[in-house]
Amino acid sequence: MKKYLAVLTVSFKEYFVYRINFILWRFRVVLNIIIPLFLWSAVLDRNPVIGDYDRTQFVSYLIYGNLIGTFVFGTRTFDISSDINDGKIINTLLKPVSFFNYHFAKEMADKLINLFFAVFELYLIVWFFKLQLIPPNNPILFLPIFLNSVLISYFINLTLSFLGFWTTEVWPIRFVFMVLLSFVAGNYFPLDIIPQPIYKLIMVTPFPYMFYLPAKILISHENPLLPTTSGYAGQSIGQLILFSYIWLFASYFLARLVWRKGIKSFSFWGR
């Protein structure tokens, strides 16, 4: 455990070495929050209710969702594909640590840095624009779903990085994935406002369980565990939780499978 805490600490320090990059990164994050807020505020000025959401519910979804997203989607796994391509991965493999735990420690450093600054940034945004928010609800149900979303995101990002065993062009694949993820995970709007056939199709993918479901649970007034489906577009929360765990195990086994296949085919000269 001490080894991984040391990795976590070193990863923290790395972020403050390149200060300009860090400031620009945080500026981009703030823009990604403010722009959707402005766009949807303009829509809500004309239509006070969108789907089942009034202004307070919609804004709460975006704010809580962005707080969740900064932790869930923050990642350092892109380092893995470049390490594979230039052979540096051998240095990690020779260390007396678990490869997966080593990179998870680095991942947690990134996520905690994201979360720390996101709380401060979102507080300023809520205060400056005088936004009204719903108090967070259903914390007991939220926590395991949130943990699932973190792990699903981590294992999917690992799988993408392991493609570096077969190609040097991982970045374009990751970029396309992140663009698609922004829409189908519910980053910009609650998924249950879109047409039902499209919504149900998206809900069988892993992406809504990284963002939409935990954010939806936080703003839900009703107890999701009661036998009602009114708040989840015709689906019970039990079904959604089940899908969340299915995708957690599926993403884990996929990452392990791709890792085993990749490491068997890996070779590098000069080290």
Sequence and secondary structure as in RCSB ss.txt:
>XXXX:A:sequence
MKKYLAVLTVSFKEYFVYRINFILWRFRVVLNIIIPLFLWSAVLDRNPVIGDYDRTQFVSYLIYGNLIGTFVFGT
RTFDISSDINDGKIINTLLKPVSFFNYHFAKEMADKLINLFFAVFELYLIVWFFKLQLIPPNNPILFLPIFLNSV
LISYFINLTLSFLGFWTTEVWPIRFVFMVLLSFVAGNYFPLDIIPQPIYKLIMVTPFPYMFYLPAKILISHENPL
LPTTSGYAGQSIGQLILFSYIWLFASYFLARLVWRKGIKSFSFWGR
>XXXX:A:secstr
 HHHHHHHHHHHHHHTTSHHHHHHHHHHHHHHHHHHHHHHHHHHHH SEETTEEHHHHHHHHHHHHHHHHHHS  
 THHHHHHHHHTTHHHHHTSSS HHHHHHHHHHHHHHHHHHHHHHHHHHHHHHTT        HHHHHHHHHHHH
HHHHHHHHHHHHGGGT S HHHHHHHHHHHHHHHTTSSS GGGS HHHHHHHTTSSGGGGTHHHHHHHH SS TT
SS  GGGTT  HHHHHHHHHHHHHHHHHHHHHHHHHHHHH   S  
